[in-house]
């Protein structure tokens, strides 16, 4: 109010410091990642915003069919494609996920659910993990719609039959797939 006799009030901002303990939450995102897909990267990007640290855990799974890529190859591709995230690391593990989670001092497991068909299996695994490690929480996350149908198995099948998987896997993965196993 220019020219008025109204008094002026000046408010000073005083910083307030809260001395609350920080609860750092580490999560494990396990999978075979054979090959890593853009659906995986979508969950990694979104998980990195929720958790203080996200460990992408590449399973050395002897029960699965012959892998397209070795564990070291998958780790290398994942490290390269997640380099931009300062709170994401990539490791390998064997055996029980709950034991690996304890070794990593993780409090949560991140799992992706694409469709109802994933839910039953993931629900059973989450309940078994809870029985084995009650301190470990499972967080389910859906991928972006454009990746809701994408699985590593489907990517391999389409690629081997000569179909395009461009846009469904990171460029470095596509390049390695072409070098490693040309389509028929």
C-alpha positions in Angstrom: 0.0 0.0 0.0 2.0 2.9 -1.3 1.6 6.2 0.5 -0.4 4.7 3.3 0.4 4.9 7.0 0.0 1.1 7.3 2.8 -0.5 9.2 5.1 -2.8 7.4 5.8 -6.3 8.7 9.1 -8.0 8.0 9.3 -11.7 8.5 12.6 -13.3 8.9 13.1 -16.9 7.8 14.7 -18.9 10.5 16.0 -22.3 9.5 14.7 -25.1 11.6 16.9 -28.2 11.9 15.3 -31.5 12.8 17.5 -34.0 14.6 15.5 -37.0 13.6 17.3 -40.3 12.9 17.6 -41.1 9.2 16.2 -44.5 8.3 18.2 -45.7 5.2 16.3 -48.2 3.2 18.2 -50.7 1.0 16.3 -52.8 -1.4 17.1 -55.7 -3.6 15.7 -56.0 -7.1 16.4 -59.7 -8.0 16.1 -61.4 -11.4 17.9 -63.3 -14.1 18.0 -60.2 -16.4 18.7 -62.4 -19.4 18.6 -60.1 -21.2 18.0 -56.8 -19.4 14.9 -55.1 -20.8 13.6 -51.6 -20.8 10.9 -52.9 -18.4 13.7 -53.8 -16.0 15.2 -50.3 -16.4 11.8 -48.7 -15.8 11.5 -50.5 -12.4 15.2 -49.7 -11.6 14.6 -46.0 -12.3 11.5 -45.8 -10.3 12.9 -47.9 -7.5 15.9 -45.7 -7.3 13.5 -42.8 -6.4 11.8 -44.8 -3.6 14.8 -46.5 -1.9 18.0 -44.9 -0.6 20.0 -47.7 -2.3 18.8 -50.3 -4.8 20.9 -53.4 -5.4 20.1 -55.0 -8.7 20.8 -58.7 -8.0 21.6 -60.9 -10.9 20.7 -64.5 -10.1 23.1 -67.3 -11.1 20.2 -69.7 -11.8 21.3 -73.2 -12.7 17.7 -74.4 -13.0 16.9 -72.1 -16.0 17.6 -73.1 -19.6 20.9 -72.2 -21.1 21.2 -68.4 -20.6 21.7 -66.1 -23.6 24.3 -64.1 -21.6 26.7 -65.1 -18.9 26.3 -63.6 -15.4 29.3 -61.3 -15.9 27.8 -60.1 -19.3 24.5 -59.3 -17.7 26.2 -57.5 -14.8 28.3 -55.5 -17.2 25.2 -54.5 -19.3 23.2 -53.6 -16.2 26.1 -51.5 -14.7 26.4 -49.6 -18.0 22.7 -49.0 -18.3 22.3 -47.9 -14.7 25.4 -45.8 -14.4 23.3 -42.6 -14.2 21.8 -43.7 -10.9 24.1 -42.8 -8.0 22.2 -45.1 -5.6 22.1 -48.3 -7.7 24.6 -51.1 -7.7 24.7 -54.4 -9.5 25.7 -57.7 -7.9 25.3 -61.4 -8.5 24.0 -64.0 -6.1 23.4 -67.7 -5.7 21.0 -69.5 -3.3 18.3 -68.0 -1.2 17.3 -64.4 -1.9 16.7 -63.8 1.9 20.3 -64.8 2.7 21.6 -62.4 0.0 19.3 -59.6 1.4 20.8 -60.2 4.9 24.3 -60.0 3.5 23.4 -56.7 1.8 21.6 -55.4 5.0 18.5 -54.8 2.8 15.1 -54.2 4.3 13.0 -54.7 1.2 12.7 -56.6 -2.0 11.4 -54.9 -5.2 9.4 -57.1 -7.6 7.8 -56.3 -10.8 4.3 -57.5 -11.7 3.3 -57.2 -15.3 0.0 -59.0 -15.2 -2.3 -61.1 -13.0 -0.4 -64.2 -14.2 2.7 -62.9 -12.4 0.9 -62.2 -9.2 0.3 -65.7 -8.0 3.9 -66.7 -8.3 5.2 -63.5 -6.8 2.7 -63.7 -4.0 3.9 -67.2 -3.1 7.5 -66.1 -3.2 6.8 -63.0 -1.0 5.0 -65.2 1.6 7.9 -67.7 1.6 10.4 -64.9 2.0 8.4 -63.4 4.8 8.4 -66.8 6.6 12.2 -67.1 6.1 13.0 -63.5 6.9 10.1 -61.6 8.6 12.2 -58.4 8.7 12.2 -58.3 4.9 9.4 -56.5 3.1 8.3 -57.1 -0.5 7.3 -54.1 -2.6 5.4 -54.9 -5.8 5.6 -52.4 -8.6 4.0 -52.4 -12.0 6.1 -51.4 -15.0 5.0 -48.6 -17.4 2.2 -49.7 -19.6 4.4 -49.8 -22.7 6.5 -52.5 -21.0 3.7 -54.4 -19.3 3.9 -57.4 -21.8 7.7 -57.4 -22.0 9.7 -60.3 -20.5 13.2 -61.5 -21.1 11.9 -64.9 -22.3 9.6 -63.2 -24.9 12.4 -60.9 -26.0 14.7 -63.9 -26.7 12.0 -65.8 -28.6 11.0 -62.8 -30.8 14.7 -62.0 -31.5 15.6 -65.5 -32.4 12.7 -65.7 -34.8 13.8 -62.5 -36.6 11.4 -60.1 -35.0 12.4 -56.6 -33.9 13.0 -56.0 -30.2 14.2 -52.4 -30.8 12.8 -50.1 -28.1 12.2 -53.0 -25.8 15.8 -53.4 -24.7 18.5 -50.8 -24.2 20.7 -50.2 -27.3 23.7 -51.8 -25.8 21.7 -54.9 -25.1 20.4 -55.0 -28.6 23.9 -54.6 -30.0 25.2 -57.5 -27.9 22.3 -59.7 -28.8 23.1 -59.1 -32.5 26.8 -59.9 -31.9 26.1 -62.9 -29.6 23.3 -64.6 -31.4 22.2 -63.3 -34.7 18.5 -63.9 -35.5 17.6 -66.8 -37.8 
